[in-house]
């Protein structure tokens, strides 16, 4: 399979796609699409957003003197927010995939698989492909925001927060509700299918390996949100 056909197969035939990745890594197309596509979406967002309104939304829950509020708004300029977001994407995305690859490498050794780091790095990239759906979803939201008044969390209409909970940015639970979205759930399913295929382990074992770090991360996040909301 070519990189393009593998990319499409992730959404309709994930087992076939992950088998193709096992045979040939083909990392550059999905990696560049994830990094460049996400970065360009956020650049566009910060170009069209009403920056004064966004600053008010981001600082609305802060109780500070007028001078400090003005200084904070001056610091949170359009250029700073755009630049810091793009840099974070270009650094954090590959870093997260590297960490994920190390985790899968170690877990594979535990279950008796000899698949190397490079393949697991490709595995981490390809199982992230469903997140590409957030880019066209974000484009649609930007096009619909005629007045430029669009929060950063609203840029992802597929999150649990936007679909179900509609929590404000000031809510302790909003970060968690925004972090979990439909493409991330599909990405976990693809990872379970791929891990089972690559290691020949059971579905239960594969699900435990894939979901364990997610349970730890989101469980810790939920505990922190609960403590904040109870304070």
ROGUKOL-855599 format. One line per field, with one value per residue: residue in three letters; z, x, y of N, C-alpha, C, O in turn. Coordinates in steps of 0.001 Angstrom, whole numbers, m for minus. Layout:
ROGUKOL-855599
resn = [ala; ...];
n.z = [Z; ...];
n.x = [X; ...];
n.y = [Y; ...];
ca.z = [Z; ...];
ca.x = [X; ...];
ca.y = [Y; ...];
c.z = [Z; ...];
c.x = [X; ...];
c.y = [Y; ...];
o.z = [Z; ...];
o.x = [X; ...];
o.y = [Y; ...];
This chain:
ROGUKOL-855599
resn = [unk; unk; unk; unk; unk; unk; unk; unk; unk; unk; unk; unk; unk; unk; unk; unk; unk; unk; unk; unk; unk; unk; unk; unk; unk; unk; unk; unk; unk; unk; unk; unk; unk; unk; unk; unk; unk; unk; unk; unk; unk; unk; unk; unk; unk; unk; unk; unk; unk; unk; unk; unk; unk; unk; unk; unk; unk; unk; unk; unk; unk; unk; unk; unk; unk; unk; unk; unk; unk; unk; unk; unk; unk; unk; unk; unk; unk; unk; unk; unk; unk; unk; unk; unk; unk; unk; unk; unk; unk; unk; unk; unk; unk; unk; unk; unk; unk; unk; unk; unk; unk; unk; unk; unk; unk; unk; unk; unk; unk; unk; unk; unk; unk; unk; unk; unk; unk; unk; unk; unk; unk; unk; unk; unk; unk; unk; unk; unk; unk; unk; unk; unk; unk; unk; unk; unk; unk; unk; unk; unk; unk; unk; unk; unk; unk; unk; unk; unk; unk; unk; unk; unk; unk; unk; unk; unk; unk; unk; unk; unk; unk; unk; unk; unk; unk; unk; unk; unk; unk; unk; unk; unk; unk; unk; unk; unk; unk; unk; unk; unk; unk; unk; unk; unk; unk; unk; unk; unk; unk; unk; unk; unk; unk; unk; unk; unk; unk; unk; unk; unk; unk; unk; unk; unk; unk; unk; unk; unk; unk; unk; unk; unk; unk; unk; unk; unk; unk; unk; unk; unk; unk; unk; unk; unk; unk; unk; unk; unk; unk; unk; unk];
n.z = [0; m705; 905; 857; 351; 2603; 4546; 4092; 4584; 7311; 8414; 7504; 7117; 9411; 10349; 8004; 7222; 9365; 9103; 6726; 7573; 9338; 7584; 6056; 7104; 6409; 7466; 6953; 5529; 7208; 9549; 8736; 7837; 10228; 11835; 10233; 9230; 11609; 12710; 10729; 10871; 13418; 13067; 11192; 12776; 14835; 13250; 12493; 14790; 17160; 18965; 21282; 22422; 22821; 24701; 26863; 27337; 28114; 30400; 31991; 34373; 36203; 39072; 39343; 39770; 37750; 36420; 36379; 34874; 32426; 31806; 31551; 29312; 27413; 27285; 26327; 23448; 19985; 18294; 20145; 21262; 18951; 18027; 20242; 20380; 17878; 18022; 20204; 19097; 17040; 18506; 20623; 19471; 17918; 20106; 21933; 20437; 20331; 23032; 23333; 21594; 22953; 25193; 23994; 22977; 25333; 26506; 24593; 24878; 27352; 26787; 25118; 22472; 19715; 18266; 16972; 18036; 15970; 14418; 16312; 16679; 14208; 14473; 16545; 15247; 13053; 14343; 15337; 13293; 13005; 14385; 12553; 11626; 13151; 11928; 9435; 10807; 12492; 10566; 9510; 11759; 11996; 9618; 10131; 12155; 11892; 13130; 14368; 16987; 18588; 20746; 21867; 22668; 21377; 18824; 18398; 17564; 18004; 20499; 23791; 25421; 23720; 22403; 24394; 27132; 27370; 28988; 30603; 30014; 32465; 34121; 36185; 35011; 32296; 30727; 30688; 29521; 27034; 26065; 25488; 22687; 19768; 17548; 19054; 20506; 18459; 17565; 19703; 19419; 16926; 17659; 19463; 17748; 15991; 17750; 18639; 16209; 15521; 17651; 18085; 20329; 22677; 22356; 24771; 26203; 24462; 24595; 27273; 27332; 25527; 26630; 29255; 29810; 29095; 30918; 33261; 32788; 32181; 34381; 36497; 35766; 36046; 38813; 39742; 38732; 40191; 42796; 42535; 41948; 44296; 46118];
n.x = [831; 421; 1590; m543; m2871; m2729; m3141; m5837; m6952; m6690; m8968; m11052; m10267; m8583; m6978; m5831; m4394; m2560; m1138; 177; 1821; 3396; 4941; 6152; 7297; 6723; 6580; 6649; 4568; 2107; 3199; 4069; 1625; 152; 1702; 2224; m339; m1841; m424; m801; m3563; m3884; m2420; m4037; m6331; m5487; m5071; m7600; m9135; m10889; m8859; m8926; m11345; m10799; m8724; m10146; m11832; m9971; m8866; m10974; m11762; m9931; m9033; m7773; m5927; m6567; m4268; m2543; m4112; m4125; m1408; m1162; m2764; m1321; 952; m121; m279; m1415; 604; 2330; 694; 82; 2663; 3728; 1909; 2224; 4944; 4802; 3227; 4931; 7025; 5967; 4266; 5928; 7531; 5736; 5037; 7466; 7813; 5598; 6374; 8577; 7273; 5640; 7653; 8874; 6687; 6261; 8515; 7966; 5764; 6928; 7672; 9788; 9909; 11354; 12441; 12122; 9983; 7944; 7830; 6820; 4381; 3212; 2919; 1200; m1076; m2019; m3225; m6122; m6577; m6209; m8694; m9521; m8579; m10064; m12471; m11914; m11445; m14007; m15291; m13909; m14660; m17329; m17332; m18029; m17666; m15258; m15195; m14329; m13593; m10600; m11090; m13459; m12636; m12306; m14765; m15397; m14860; m15591; m16480; m17480; m19436; m21084; m20887; m20299; m18731; m17425; m14296; m13230; m13920; m12833; m12989; m12996; m10649; m10045; m12399; m12181; m9891; m10482; m11740; m13691; m11984; m9672; m10578; m11094; m8487; m7353; m8716; m7733; m5067; m5264; m6160; m3965; m1833; m2565; m2418; 301; 1705; 529; m996; m3746; m6981; m7759; m5314; m3986; m5694; m5372; m2665; m2645; m4575; m3782; m1812; m3471; m5569; m4162; m3185; m5555; m7055; m5529; m5727; m8482; m8721; m7246; m8833; m11138; m10263; m9703; m12251; m13547; m12322];
n.y = [m1193; 2287; 5348; 7213; 5636; 4045; 5943; 6616; 4138; 3821; 4874; 3288; 637; m321; m2497; m3531; m1287; m979; m3308; m2807; m722; m2111; m3551; m1562; 1497; 4309; 7046; 9814; 11196; 11079; 12259; 14839; 15887; 15937; 17698; 20067; 20622; 21025; 23192; 25201; 25503; 26669; 29016; 30332; 30570; 32386; 34565; 35398; 35656; 37659; 39440; 41042; 40298; 37570; 37695; 38755; 36581; 34623; 35710; 36217; 34930; 35758; 37491; 40425; 43511; 46475; 47450; 45240; 43528; 44869; 44678; 41922; 41436; 42854; 41293; 38906; 38974; 38905; 37914; 36652; 34609; 33133; 32384; 30927; 28828; 27522; 26771; 25040; 22989; 22016; 21043; 19478; 17511; 15575; 14860; 13691; 11466; 10139; 9490; 7832; 5791; 4724; 3725; 1722; 99; m866; m2175; m4123; m5700; m6798; m8412; m10184; m9549; m8725; m6380; m3434; m70; 1877; 923; 1042; 3760; 4544; 3255; 4781; 7221; 6621; 5635; 7955; 9244; 9489; 11881; 13853; 14532; 16630; 18884; 19610; 19914; 22059; 24028; 24374; 25465; 27907; 29165; 29496; 31317; 34276; 36769; 36598; 35810; 33320; 30793; 29083; 26459; 25947; 25572; 22934; 21077; 18448; 17544; 16197; 18186; 20224; 18771; 17674; 18750; 21537; 23267; 26189; 28001; 28572; 26487; 23775; 21306; 21654; 21478; 18705; 17710; 18874; 17700; 15080; 13597; 12640; 11741; 11042; 8895; 7074; 6797; 5391; 2981; 2124; 1785; m349; m2377; m2442; m3089; m5623; m6989; m6690; m7867; m10287; m10800; m11134; m9518; m8381; m8123; m6368; m4151; m3430; m2673; m477; 1260; 1711; 3874; 6022; 5843; 6353; 8989; 10525; 9825; 10885; 13554; 13960; 13564; 15744; 17831; 17373; 17932; 20639; 21646; 21050; 22613];
ca.z = [0; m710; 2091; 732; 538; 4008; 5295; 3960; 5180; 8769; 8809; 7073; 7264; 10244; 10411; 6744; 7249; 10320; 8529; 5748; 8340; 9889; 6500; 5604; 8082; 5690; 8527; 6669; 5147; 8357; 10491; 8204; 7840; 11608; 12342; 9411; 9187; 12895; 12852; 9832; 11401; 14526; 12507; 10638; 13891; 15497; 12313; 12349; 16063; 17810; 20021; 22517; 22971; 23295; 25941; 27910; 27642; 28786; 31691; 32636; 35726; 37032; 39908; 39479; 39548; 36344; 35837; 36102; 33773; 31197; 31527; 31084; 27943; 26570; 27121; 25539; 22144; 18912; 17851; 21176; 21356; 17736; 18000; 21286; 20024; 16760; 18532; 21040; 18202; 16315; 19457; 21475; 18714; 17766; 21413; 22462; 19673; 20775; 24349; 23078; 20984; 24030; 25993; 23258; 22906; 26623; 26701; 23677; 25490; 28447; 26239; 24331; 21069; 19438; 17342; 17375; 18334; 14761; 14052; 17285; 16388; 13100; 15051; 17285; 14281; 12260; 15184; 15607; 12067; 13170; 14901; 11400; 11448; 13863; 11064; 8707; 11769; 12904; 9415; 9455; 12866; 11676; 8565; 10704; 13129; 11080; 13894; 14988; 18413; 18664; 21760; 21442; 22877; 20375; 17551; 18286; 17791; 18217; 21876; 24667; 25960; 22721; 22025; 25491; 28433; 27185; 30181; 30299; 30173; 33880; 34838; 36385; 34193; 30868; 30059; 30470; 28566; 25711; 25631; 24991; 21532; 18972; 16871; 20004; 20847; 17309; 17560; 20674; 18816; 15898; 18363; 19994; 16597; 15509; 18734; 18572; 14944; 15513; 18693; 18141; 21656; 22699; 22353; 26144; 26487; 23635; 25140; 28536; 27004; 24882; 27461; 30571; 29987; 28998; 32205; 34250; 32496; 32345; 35767; 37290; 35383; 36677; 40253; 39945; 38498; 41321; 43933; 42258; 42033; 45688; 46962];
ca.x = [0; 1125; 1271; m1872; m3896; m2652; m3772; m7285; m7356; m6745; m10333; m12045; m9700; m7394; m6109; m5081; m3456; m1488; m308; 1036; 2822; 4327; 5849; 6895; 6889; 6070; 6183; 6728; 3285; 1243; 3857; 4009; 227; m233; 2413; 2006; m1772; m2251; 198; m1469; m4908; m3785; m2001; m5250; m7207; m5015; m5191; m8984; m9839; m10961; m7877; m9381; m12382; m10158; m8025; m11169; m12276; m8911; m8564; m12226; m11885; m8843; m9346; m6529; m6072; m6656; m2930; m2066; m4919; m3626; m91; m1368; m3278; m216; 1830; m828; m562; m1741; 1835; 2842; m178; 247; 3998; 3889; 1084; 2860; 6165; 4381; 2798; 6071; 7901; 5275; 3722; 6917; 8000; 4732; 5124; 8687; 7519; 4684; 7147; 9358; 6325; 5266; 8845; 9030; 5569; 6461; 9507; 7297; 4881; 7722; 7815; 11107; 9772; 12266; 11950; 11693; 8641; 6977; 7673; 5864; 3101; 2677; 2506; 48; m2281; m2480; m3818; m7505; m6596; m6280; m10083; m9712; m8213; m11242; m13489; m11528; m11656; m15445; m15611; m13373; m15492; m18631; m17172; m17930; m17238; m13956; m15327; m14266; m12626; m9685; m11700; m14522; m12023; m12456; m16176; m15568; m14516; m16732; m16987; m18302; m20559; m21967; m20871; m20309; m18169; m16632; m12859; m12896; m14261; m11708; m13186; m13046; m9450; m10210; m13486; m11699; m8801; m11049; m12594; m14011; m10802; m8748; m11157; m10834; m7042; m7118; m9217; m6751; m3875; m5561; m6164; m2600; m997; m2942; m1906; 1758; 2295; m233; m1566; m5208; m7596; m7741; m3949; m3718; m6465; m4741; m1414; m2947; m5402; m3191; m1335; m4593; m6274; m3318; m3152; m6863; m7469; m4857; m6321; m9799; m8518; m6831; m10002; m12051; m9717; m9889; m13668; m13979; m11621];
ca.y = [0; 3560; 6154; 7827; 4608; 3644; 7026; 6451; 2858; 3967; 5223; 2309; m704; m91; m3675; m3566; m165; m1230; m4360; m2132; 20; m3115; m3939; m378; 2516; 5423; 7982; 11242; 11795; 11378; 13165; 16196; 16326; 16242; 18870; 21252; 20902; 21593; 24506; 26143; 25768; 27619; 30305; 30933; 30926; 33598; 35675; 35880; 35789; 38974; 39220; 41684; 39426; 36344; 38017; 38858; 35226; 33892; 36327; 36572; 34382; 36240; 38657; 41173; 44960; 46901; 47569; 43888; 43006; 45496; 44106; 40552; 41516; 43282; 40132; 37902; 39566; 37966; 37269; 35744; 33434; 32342; 31813; 29914; 27672; 26817; 26140; 23901; 21910; 21460; 20345; 18508; 16383; 14499; 14412; 12769; 10222; 9467; 8910; 6725; 4705; 4102; 2932; 507; m748; m1541; m3100; m5248; m6586; m7505; m9452; m11127; m9161; m8151; m5256; m2382; 1279; 2573; 471; 1558; 5186; 4579; 2848; 5925; 8244; 6179; 5528; 9321; 9781; 9971; 13255; 14748; 14980; 17895; 20010; 20109; 20352; 23402; 24919; 24670; 26369; 29228; 29737; 29845; 32397; 35474; 37936; 36338; 35483; 31861; 30384; 28032; 25153; 25777; 25206; 21479; 20768; 17013; 17204; 15911; 19442; 20900; 17919; 17288; 19415; 22992; 23898; 27391; 27846; 28709; 25265; 22849; 20112; 21970; 20964; 17267; 17502; 19289; 16819; 13830; 13874; 11453; 11191; 10406; 7587; 6210; 6535; 4320; 1741; 1741; 1313; m1688; m3287; m2564; m3783; m7039; m7519; m6696; m8722; m11542; m10967; m11091; m8192; m7867; m7682; m5198; m3033; m3024; m1967; 803; 2140; 1962; 5254; 6950; 5791; 7040; 10426; 11142; 9617; 11911; 14843; 14016; 13734; 17135; 18675; 17181; 18654; 22077; 21996; 20894; 23597];
c.z = [0; 577; 2037; 960; 1972; 4888; 5259; 4660; 6689; 9239; 8474; 7233; 8121; 10333; 9160; 6724; 8170; 9869; 7505; 6447; 8947; 8841; 6034; 6400; 7471; 6617; 8063; 6297; 6358; 9331; 10020; 8183; 9235; 12089; 11555; 9367; 10470; 13073; 11983; 10318; 12509; 14068; 11944; 11761; 14522; 14563; 12298; 13681; 16532; 19053; 21338; 23209; 23540; 24601; 27102; 28325; 28460; 30192; 32495; 34062; 36674; 37785; 40171; 39235; 38072; 35689; 35484; 34942; 32443; 30803; 30979; 29638; 26971; 26278; 26190; 24189; 21118; 18477; 18858; 21248; 20136; 17723; 19019; 20976; 18913; 17218; 19377; 20176; 17569; 17230; 20145; 20696; 18499; 19092; 22033; 21742; 20039; 22127; 24197; 22503; 22019; 24891; 25283; 23122; 24200; 26861; 25815; 24237; 26608; 27915; 25290; 22860; 20867; 18432; 17868; 17537; 17094; 14329; 15026; 17134; 15231; 13585; 15750; 16342; 13557; 13096; 15603; 14421; 12236; 13687; 13757; 11160; 12153; 12971; 10218; 9643; 12248; 11793; 9332; 10555; 12573; 10629; 9093; 11679; 12397; 11819; 14592; 16454; 18577; 19683; 21224; 21609; 21858; 19010; 17322; 18584; 18078; 19628; 22687; 25222; 24974; 22357; 23141; 26641; 28366; 28429; 29792; 30545; 31633; 34687; 35000; 35475; 32693; 30113; 29731; 29419; 27151; 25169; 25047; 23856; 20700; 18222; 17821; 20428; 19700; 17222; 18535; 20124; 17758; 16560; 18936; 18869; 16110; 16462; 18732; 17319; 14983; 16501; 18794; 19547; 21587; 22662; 23741; 26503; 25721; 24181; 26440; 28260; 26452; 25833; 28796; 30715; 29907; 30305; 33268; 34040; 32771; 33752; 36684; 37026; 36047; 38174; 40566; 39761; 39651; 42557; 43756; 42430; 43463; 46597; 47199];
c.x = [873; 806; m135; m2982; m3895; m3342; m5297; m7768; m7433; m8181; m11356; m11581; m8428; m6452; m5235; m4025; m2280; m597; 655; 2145; 3845; 5366; 6712; 6387; 6192; 5657; 6010; 5397; 2398; 1881; 3779; 2575; m223; 400; 2072; 525; m2266; m1696; m510; m2872; m4853; m3286; m3212; m6174; m6773; m5013; m6598; m9669; m9821; m10087; m8293; m10434; m11768; m9416; m9004; m11668; m11237; m8635; m9818; m12361; m10816; m9264; m8052; m6791; m6024; m5283; m2351; m2819; m4425; m2265; m217; m1861; m2182; 734; 1204; m1249; m905; m494; 2382; 2010; m8; 1606; 4190; 3084; 1735; 4126; 5828; 3969; 4006; 7030; 7174; 4743; 4758; 7440; 7034; 4788; 6375; 8463; 6603; 5426; 7985; 8461; 5957; 6445; 9022; 7911; 5725; 7480; 8883; 6447; 5609; 7851; 9176; 11058; 10593; 11624; 11416; 10286; 7598; 6786; 6686; 4461; 2436; 2189; 1228; m1213; m2800; m3214; m5281; m7610; m6601; m7696; m10351; m9397; m9402; m12365; m13190; m11729; m13120; m15832; m15106; m14251; m16857; m18548; m16963; m17407; m15896; m14013; m15481; m13203; m11735; m10313; m12804; m13962; m12079; m13906; m16443; m15186; m15775; m17323; m17913; m19543; m21576; m22048; m20923; m19823; m17381; m15146; m12445; m13187; m13035; m11783; m13089; m11837; m9567; m11274; m13088; m10638; m9315; m12019; m12759; m12790; m9809; m9263; m10908; m9351; m6697; m7587; m8237; m5497; m4083; m5525; m4729; m1704; m1290; m2349; m388; 2352; 1640; m739; m3084; m5706; m7543; m6354; m3616; m4450; m5842; m3487; m1712; m3640; m4767; m2649; m2447; m5372; m5477; m3355; m4495; m7418; m6829; m5419; m7682; m9686; m8122; m8005; m10987; m11570; m9895; m11342; m14183; m13367; m12475];
c.y = [1254; 4324; 6753; 6806; 4098; 4676; 6893; 5189; 2920; 4191; 4135; 862; m626; m1279; m3771; m2468; m451; m2387; m3763; m1358; m934; m3506; m2776; 828; 3726; 6558; 9420; 11868; 12066; 12357; 14604; 16729; 16729; 17536; 20125; 21625; 21553; 23006; 25549; 26484; 26813; 28975; 31038; 31401; 32248; 34800; 36256; 36172; 37248; 38904; 39870; 40829; 38155; 36587; 38134; 37476; 34462; 34424; 36635; 36089; 34863; 37496; 39409; 42646; 45305; 46984; 46205; 43261; 43570; 44924; 42689; 40537; 41938; 42124; 39101; 38499; 38481; 37191; 36281; 34473; 32535; 31648; 30701; 28661; 26854; 26100; 24921; 22712; 21224; 20703; 19197; 17312; 15274; 13979; 13410; 11432; 9434; 8783; 7703; 5523; 3976; 3221; 1634; m446; m1546; m2545; m4325; m6234; m7414; m8654; m10401; m10814; m8497; m7012; m4083; m1016; 1990; 2202; 1005; 3067; 5369; 4223; 4039; 7018; 7829; 6026; 6903; 9930; 10207; 11405; 14270; 15260; 16306; 19092; 20483; 20564; 21768; 24420; 25331; 25656; 27786; 29910; 30180; 31008; 33719; 36689; 37736; 35975; 33972; 31482; 29269; 26655; 24888; 25407; 23700; 21104; 19296; 16583; 16907; 17197; 20141; 20086; 17748; 18286; 20939; 23739; 25143; 27128; 27891; 27444; 24369; 21622; 20383; 21419; 19493; 16997; 17915; 18344; 15510; 14150; 12603; 10916; 10520; 9035; 6606; 5855; 5409; 2975; 1228; 1174; m91; m2719; m3529; m3332; m5283; m7692; m7673; m7701; m10085; m11842; m10818; m9646; m7570; m7341; m6411; m3964; m2526; m2205; m575; 1772; 2501; 3382; 6288; 7002; 6540; 8549; 11080; 10945; 10635; 13288; 15010; 14236; 15177; 18094; 18576; 17978; 20167; 22491; 21904; 21941; 24849];
o.z = [626; 1270; 3049; 1688; 2505; 5846; 6285; 5252; 7297; 10325; 9098; 7457; 7616; 10388; 9250; 6270; 7808; 10225; 7428; 5974; 9055; 9169; 5659; 6372; 7979; 6572; 8709; 6722; 6530; 9890; 10804; 8482; 9406; 12682; 12136; 9456; 10426; 13530; 12446; 10191; 12544; 14627; 12193; 11700; 14723; 15027; 12114; 13706; 16317; 20081; 22404; 24429; 24615; 25513; 28204; 29507; 29392; 31072; 33561; 34884; 37828; 37196; 41102; 38569; 37252; 34520; 34427; 34124; 31455; 29621; 30069; 28836; 25845; 25169; 25368; 23846; 21365; 18312; 18491; 21292; 20268; 17438; 18701; 21276; 18998; 16845; 19279; 20477; 17562; 16776; 20239; 21212; 18865; 19210; 22594; 22359; 20056; 22332; 24847; 22869; 21977; 25271; 25895; 23149; 24167; 27361; 26214; 24093; 26791; 28507; 24724; 22062; 21749; 17803; 19057; 17229; 17156; 13927; 14620; 17425; 15276; 13155; 15572; 16601; 13465; 12599; 16159; 14534; 11652; 13456; 13967; 10553; 11803; 13219; 10273; 9319; 12393; 12053; 9109; 10315; 12869; 10745; 8571; 12002; 12301; 11215; 15329; 17099; 18687; 19504; 20250; 20779; 21510; 18130; 16193; 19737; 18366; 19930; 22319; 25463; 25342; 22037; 22889; 27083; 29228; 28859; 28747; 31202; 32007; 35830; 34051; 35202; 31898; 28985; 28625; 28533; 26177; 23955; 24206; 24042; 20906; 18255; 17448; 20680; 19932; 16845; 18236; 20336; 17705; 16077; 18896; 19013; 15851; 16022; 18813; 17374; 14525; 16222; 19511; 19916; 20559; 22903; 23877; 27045; 26276; 24222; 26675; 28881; 26871; 25844; 29415; 31685; 30573; 30747; 34078; 34993; 33503; 34258; 37554; 37942; 36556; 38751; 41537; 40524; 40043; 43258; 44712; 42986; 43822; 47719; 47885];
o.x = [1932; m152; m836; m3935; m4950; m4036; m5961; m8847; m8172; m8563; m12415; m12395; m7325; m5237; m4042; m2901; m1131; 581; 1814; 3282; 5025; 6525; 7868; 5197; 5148; 4509; 5294; 5120; 1964; 1185; 3460; 2346; m900; m275; 1676; 174; m3024; m2401; m787; m3318; m5671; m3690; m3391; m6731; m7601; m4958; m6776; m10685; m8845; m10509; m8041; m10413; m12162; m9481; m8722; m11900; m11586; m8218; m9738; m12997; m10776; m9787; m7316; m7762; m5514; m5140; m1745; m2237; m4319; m1994; 513; m1421; m2117; 1252; 1891; m2432; m706; m534; 2844; 2563; 42; 1689; 4750; 3524; 1792; 4358; 6491; 4314; 4094; 7761; 7694; 4766; 4495; 7761; 7457; 4607; 6353; 8875; 6802; 5151; 8098; 8840; 5962; 6265; 9288; 8156; 5372; 7331; 9223; 6406; 5001; 8114; 9660; 12072; 10542; 10450; 10371; 9499; 6497; 5712; 5823; 3476; 1242; 1173; 282; m2313; m3893; m3769; m5667; m8617; m6959; m7875; m11288; m9887; m9731; m13117; m14101; m12139; m13431; m16612; m15798; m14550; m17462; m19564; m15839; m16771; m15446; m12972; m16584; m12031; m12078; m10093; m13061; m14707; m11921; m14246; m17579; m15186; m16878; m18527; m18997; m20586; m22779; m23143; m21537; m20434; m16730; m14782; m11423; m12743; m12267; m10769; m13100; m11975; m9229; m11085; m13603; m10496; m8654; m12993; m12051; m12569; m9170; m8477; m10556; m9001; m5850; m6937; m7948; m4928; m3175; m4938; m4331; m893; m378; m1842; 145; 3382; 2134; m894; m3633; m4958; m7309; m6227; m3029; m3888; m5794; m3270; m1091; m3333; m5160; m3004; m2381; m5786; m6045; m3534; m4575; m8158; m7496; m5572; m7998; m10457; m8604; m8163; m11598; m12365; m10199; m11634; m15140; m13832; m12038];
o.y = [1281; 3982; 6795; 7084; 3752; 4334; 7043; 5166; 2145; 3755; 4072; m34; m839; m1090; m4058; m2684; m197; m2433; m4168; m1337; m599; m3760; m2970; 1141; 4136; 6999; 10185; 12989; 13204; 13205; 15498; 17902; 17743; 18378; 21136; 22802; 22522; 23905; 26656; 27624; 27732; 29995; 32230; 32497; 33137; 35938; 37460; 36868; 37968; 38375; 39309; 40661; 37702; 35762; 37663; 37220; 33737; 33672; 37244; 36749; 34438; 38442; 39082; 43002; 44541; 46627; 46032; 42549; 42844; 44709; 42296; 39713; 41445; 41993; 38495; 38517; 37291; 35972; 35201; 33374; 31312; 30453; 29651; 27551; 25627; 24950; 23889; 21570; 19997; 19823; 18085; 16194; 14128; 12797; 12399; 10383; 8203; 7641; 6677; 4380; 2751; 2113; 566; m1663; m2748; m3643; m5435; m7448; m8583; m9732; m11309; m11714; m7788; m6707; m3766; m815; 2638; 3059; 1378; 3592; 6245; 4823; 4278; 7663; 8612; 6266; 7010; 11023; 11220; 12074; 15429; 16316; 17023; 20194; 21668; 21483; 22584; 25551; 26501; 26579; 28760; 31099; 31116; 31622; 34212; 37554; 38613; 35846; 33435; 31813; 28599; 25773; 23735; 24977; 23235; 20840; 18920; 15390; 17311; 17282; 20595; 20656; 17683; 18635; 21569; 24717; 25151; 26153; 27316; 27336; 24212; 20980; 19443; 20945; 19072; 16164; 17365; 18198; 14901; 14879; 11617; 9705; 9537; 8122; 5449; 4737; 4568; 1951; 32; 195; m922; m3792; m4665; m4147; m6105; m8812; m8684; m8315; m10956; m13006; m10423; m8698; m6369; m6243; m5482; m2869; m1318; m1165; 402; 2964; 3489; 4052; 7321; 8073; 7273; 9307; 12067; 11789; 11195; 14096; 16086; 15003; 15762; 19046; 19569; 18604; 20881; 23549; 22591; 22141; 25773];
